[in-house]
Amino acid sequence: MALPELVLHVQYLKKYTASMVSTQDESKKMVLEVIILHLLKMIVDRDFSDEVGRRELQLFLSKFKVVNAKELFWLILMLTKIAFR
């Protein structure tokens, strides 16, 4: 059984976020920040008809206090500034 596209995308976000939090290597953290940033930017192109995927994404983003599209935009903007400092 194949995972719906959005669920898989959220799993990638969780995987790379966990890796970034657990690593002590600053250069690896920088690479992971860029990967996470690009994954967040790609969210807008995903298929949101998948209810399970939407819930997974909502749960993941709620950890960052993101509850709507405007807040997601500001999170991406903030991460872009951090990643490319």
Secondary structure, 3 states (H helix, E strand, C coil): CCCCHHHHHHHHHHHHHHHHHHCCCHHHHHHHHHHHHHHHHHHHHCCCCCHHHHHHHHHHHHCCCCCCHHHHHHHHHHHHHHHCC
